[in-house]
Amino acid sequence: MKKISIIIFILLVIAAIFYWQEKIIKGVEIIINNNLNSGINQSKNDIGIKTSEEISTAVPFAMSEGEISRGNANKKQIIFTFDCGSGINSTDKILEVAQKHNVKLAFFATGKFAEKYPETIKKIAAEGHEIFNHTYSHPHLTQITDEEIKNELEKTDKIISDLTDKTTKPYFRPPYGDRNQHVLDIAEEAGFHSVYWTTDALDWMMDKTAEQVRQRIYSSLKNGEIILMHVGDDITGNILDEVFNKVESEGYRVVGLTEGLR
Ligand SMILES: [Zn+2]
């Protein structure tokens, strides 16, 4: 009897070892894959395959306080945000669709974008949409000094407010989603609160089709969701009317950021 107990015990130990090994190997694979993926995105960006410089690697960063990543979950509404970093391909269509649906949207613009397309910035503001801060040169904020972080935000605020008579405070969106608690603290000191997203529509990715972008949005609809899209690609402007129709037919309101947080 004793012998059988010992044998069962040994078998259990062996099973446990196998189980944990499997888990560890899987964990390592996930880490390697994540690194590989962001590496691929990064190199695409560096050699400029994508017309948009917008590469959102969606760096995982467990944080609830100190950053907004979702709107008011008690209301049936979806927050649509558009990052402006390089091109303006979809801008006019986005504004047309917003007018047609009588909705106000949120834009996050870089200072460089505002310098290059001042009329676009003015138009977005004149049509009643919100423009927030996406830094000046779209750097990785975790890799620059505190002083540089503040400059990136303040310089952009000056450029945009000179064009629109409105500050970009109190919100900014970290380029590439690259931020840590220190970056958030420094930005906060400068008067800017980070806004992340619930769903990255991946409209900026070269290999994505309009259908894939639509499905990404449709499959994730929920109260208070913040959707990240871009003005620089060709997909967004072409699908937005249909996307808004679908969102509204499911009973959601399309809103900008300030309203979506209320
Ligand atoms: Zn960006």
Boltz pocket constraint, residues with backbone or C-beta under 6 A from the ligand:
constraints:
  - pocket:
      binder: B
      contacts: [[A, 53], [A, 54], [A, 55], [A, 83], [A, 84], [A, 85], [A, 134], [A, 138], [A, 174], [A, 175], [A, 176]]
      max_distance: 6.0
